[in-house]
Amino acid sequence: MNIAFIGIGNVGFALANNLEKLGHQVLIAHDGGESASVSKAVKTNPNLIVQPVTTAIAQSDVVFLATPFKAAESILADLDLSGKILVDCTNPVGPGMTHGLNSEQSGSEFIQKLIPDASVVKAFTIYGFENFIDSTYPDYSSLKPAMLIAGDDLASKTIVGDLITQLGWEPVDTGGLSQALHLEHMTLLWIKMARVQGQGPDFVWGRMTR
């Protein structure tokens, strides 16, 4: 599968690097100019391909948005994402670790309104990048860490869910895109526990069923 990344920082690179190692063609969407994150990514994994943003998107089946949320509107404003699946890895974070949109709507719903002809799927947001580098928790036998997702299009969620499985997670469909608000609150919870309280990043959520 051809997969484009808009944003190749800690989260973007961790996912892009592992997807490339799984055999996908991964494109870094970048319009030139100096970028420390792009240079670092390509130096670490030379198989990542840097292309102009519009070219990378046109050639890709799935596009990952892994930028700061505040940058999303300006980045997406002039892009044609018609018919594409956009995996929203962003989180709107406000002062004091509050929700950046005052919990009135999710960041994913905001993004979907910017690109109505694309299918937005919220994923890869409820943990820190360390868990995207390495998703394994070997002491838990067959229990895989859960990756909660949300989106309005079932076919798109199925495709993203397959990528999630390949990356070592159990995809958990929480429902429509409005559920992304709760996932964004889960992100804030994880950050407060891991970063603010000092519990560290080596924990995830798991789903146990019977």
C-alpha positions in Angstrom: 0.0 0.0 0.0 1.2 3.6 -0.7 1.0 5.7 2.5 1.8 9.4 2.8 2.7 11.2 5.9 2.1 14.9 6.5 4.3 15.5 9.5 7.3 13.3 10.3 8.1 14.2 13.9 8.2 11.7 16.8 4.7 10.2 16.1 4.9 10.4 12.3 8.4 8.9 12.0 7.6 6.1 14.5 4.6 5.0 12.4 6.2 5.7 9.0 9.3 3.7 9.9 7.4 0.7 11.1 5.0 0.7 8.2 7.9 0.9 5.7 9.5 -2.1 7.5 6.3 -4.0 7.0 6.6 -3.6 3.2 4.5 -0.5 2.5 5.8 2.3 0.3 5.9 5.3 2.6 6.0 8.8 1.2 7.0 11.9 3.2 4.9 14.8 1.9 7.2 17.8 2.0 7.4 20.8 -0.3 11.2 21.4 0.0 13.2 23.7 2.1 15.1 22.9 5.3 13.4 20.5 7.6 15.4 18.8 10.5 12.7 16.2 11.0 12.6 15.2 7.3 16.4 15.0 7.1 16.5 12.9 10.3 13.8 10.6 9.1 15.5 9.9 5.7 18.9 9.5 7.4 17.5 6.9 9.8 15.5 5.1 7.1 16.7 5.8 3.6 13.7 3.8 2.2 11.4 6.6 3.1 10.6 8.7 -0.1 10.3 12.4 0.1 7.9 13.9 -2.5 6.0 17.2 -2.9 2.9 17.3 -0.8 0.4 17.1 -3.7 2.4 14.4 -5.5 2.6 12.2 -2.4 -1.1 12.6 -1.7 -2.1 11.8 -5.2 0.0 8.6 -5.2 -1.3 7.4 -1.8 -4.2 5.3 -0.7 -4.0 6.5 2.9 -2.7 9.8 4.3 -1.5 10.2 7.9 -1.8 13.7 9.4 0.8 13.8 12.2 1.3 17.5 12.7 0.4 19.7 15.7 -3.3 20.2 15.6 -3.0 24.0 15.3 -1.2 23.5 12.0 -3.9 21.3 10.5 -6.2 24.0 9.1 -3.5 25.9 7.2 -1.9 22.6 5.9 -5.2 21.1 4.7 -6.7 24.3 3.3 -5.5 23.9 -0.3 -5.1 20.2 -0.5 -7.2 17.9 -2.6 -7.9 14.8 -0.5 -11.0 13.7 -2.4 -11.6 10.0 -1.9 -8.6 9.6 0.4 -8.5 8.1 3.9 -7.0 10.6 6.3 -5.7 9.1 9.5 -5.9 11.9 12.1 -3.1 11.5 14.6 -3.5 15.1 16.0 -4.7 16.2 19.3 -6.2 19.6 20.2 -4.5 20.5 23.5 -5.3 23.7 25.3 -3.8 25.5 28.3 -3.3 23.5 31.4 -3.7 20.2 29.5 -7.3 21.0 28.6 -9.1 20.1 25.4 -8.1 22.6 22.8 -11.7 23.0 21.4 -13.3 23.3 24.8 -14.8 19.8 24.4 -17.4 21.3 22.1 -16.4 19.1 19.2 -13.5 16.8 18.5 -10.5 17.8 16.5 -11.3 15.1 14.0 -14.7 16.5 13.4 -13.2 19.9 12.8 -10.7 18.4 10.3 -13.5 16.4 8.6 -15.3 19.7 7.9 -12.1 21.1 6.3 -11.9 18.1 3.9 -15.5 16.9 3.4 -14.6 14.7 0.4 -12.1 12.6 2.4 -12.8 10.0 5.1 -11.3 10.9 8.4 -10.4 8.1 10.8 -9.1 9.0 14.3 -6.3 6.7 15.3 -2.8 6.6 17.0 -3.6 9.4 19.4 -4.2 7.8 22.9 -0.6 7.1 23.7 2.8 8.7 23.3 5.2 8.1 20.4 7.2 5.6 22.5 4.4 3.0 22.1 4.3 3.6 18.3 8.0 2.9 18.1 7.5 -0.4 20.0 4.0 -1.8 20.7 5.1 -5.0 22.3 4.2 -5.9 25.9 5.6 -9.5 26.0 4.6 -10.2 29.6 0.9 -10.2 28.6 1.0 -13.3 26.4 -1.6 -13.1 23.6 -3.2 -9.9 24.9 -2.4 -7.1 22.5 -2.5 -3.4 23.4 -5.7 -1.8 22.2 -5.8 1.0 19.6 -9.1 2.8 19.8 -10.3 4.4 16.6 -13.3 6.4 15.4 -14.8 7.3 12.0 -18.0 7.5 10.1 -17.0 5.2 7.2 -16.8 1.5 8.0 -14.7 0.6 4.9 -12.1 3.2 5.8 -12.0 2.0 9.4 -11.5 -1.5 8.1 -8.4 -0.5 6.1 -7.0 1.5 9.0 -7.8 -1.4 11.3 -5.7 -3.7 9.1 -2.7 -1.4 9.4 -3.2 -1.3 13.1 -3.2 -5.1 13.3 0.0 -5.2 11.2 1.6 -2.8 13.7 0.9 -5.1 16.6 -2.2 -3.6 18.0 -5.8 -4.8 18.5 -8.0 -2.3 16.6 -11.1 -1.3 18.6 -13.8 0.5 16.7 -15.5 3.0 19.1 -18.1 4.2 16.6 -18.6 7.4 14.6 -16.3 10.3 14.4 -18.1 12.1 17.3 -16.4 9.5 19.5 -13.1 11.0 18.7 -13.8 13.6 21.4 -13.5 10.8 24.0 -10.3 9.5 22.4 -8.8 13.0 22.7 -9.7 13.1 26.4 -8.1 9.7 26.7 -4.9 11.2 25.2 -5.0 14.0 27.8 -5.4 11.4 30.5 -2.4 9.4 29.2 -0.3 12.5 28.9 -1.1 13.6 32.5 -0.3 10.1 33.8 2.8 9.5 31.8 4.4 13.0 31.5 2.9 15.1 34.3 2.6 12.6 37.1 5.9 10.9 36.0 4.5 7.4 35.5 6.5 7.1 32.3 5.3 6.1 28.8 5.5 2.3 29.1 1.8 1.6 29.6 -1.2 1.2 27.3 -4.9 0.3 27.5 -6.0 -3.3 26.8 -9.4 -4.8 26.0 -10.5 -8.0 27.8 -13.6 -9.7 26.6 -15.6 -12.8 27.6 
